[in-house]
Amino acid sequence: MGTLGCINDMMRRDKENRELRKAGKERLNEIRNRLVDLNKKEHSSHLSFEQLEEIRIKTQEKEEAETNQLFKIKLIMLGIVLISGALVWIGITFFF
């Protein structure tokens, strides 16, 4: 491809990118406008305050349980790493 072909290819890609940027901006504006419209609407809930409070408490309990489970998993993994490290160290020390 000669110089003219490279220039034409570059100009075509620039034009395509310009169109893609324009489409992306339009899509972004549509999404932003939709979100702004959603925020303007009144938030009416079919749940009572007690139900919302119960949901919040259950969510907190579940998050705490997940955190505790993750901590236990980390401790188990640390124990496995320490034991395997000690076994490797013992193996290197006594057999070599």
Sequence and secondary structure as in RCSB ss.txt:
>XXXX:A:sequence
MGTLGCINDMMRRDKENRELRKAGKERLNEIRNRLVDLNKKEHSSHLSFEQLEEIRIKTQEKEEAETNQLFKIKL
IMLGIVLISGALVWIGITFFF
>XXXX:A:secstr
  HHHHHHHHHHHHHHHHHHHHHHHHHHHHHHHHHHHHHHS    SS HHHHHHHHHHHHHHHHHHHHHHHHHHH
HHHHHHHHHHHHHHHHHHHH 
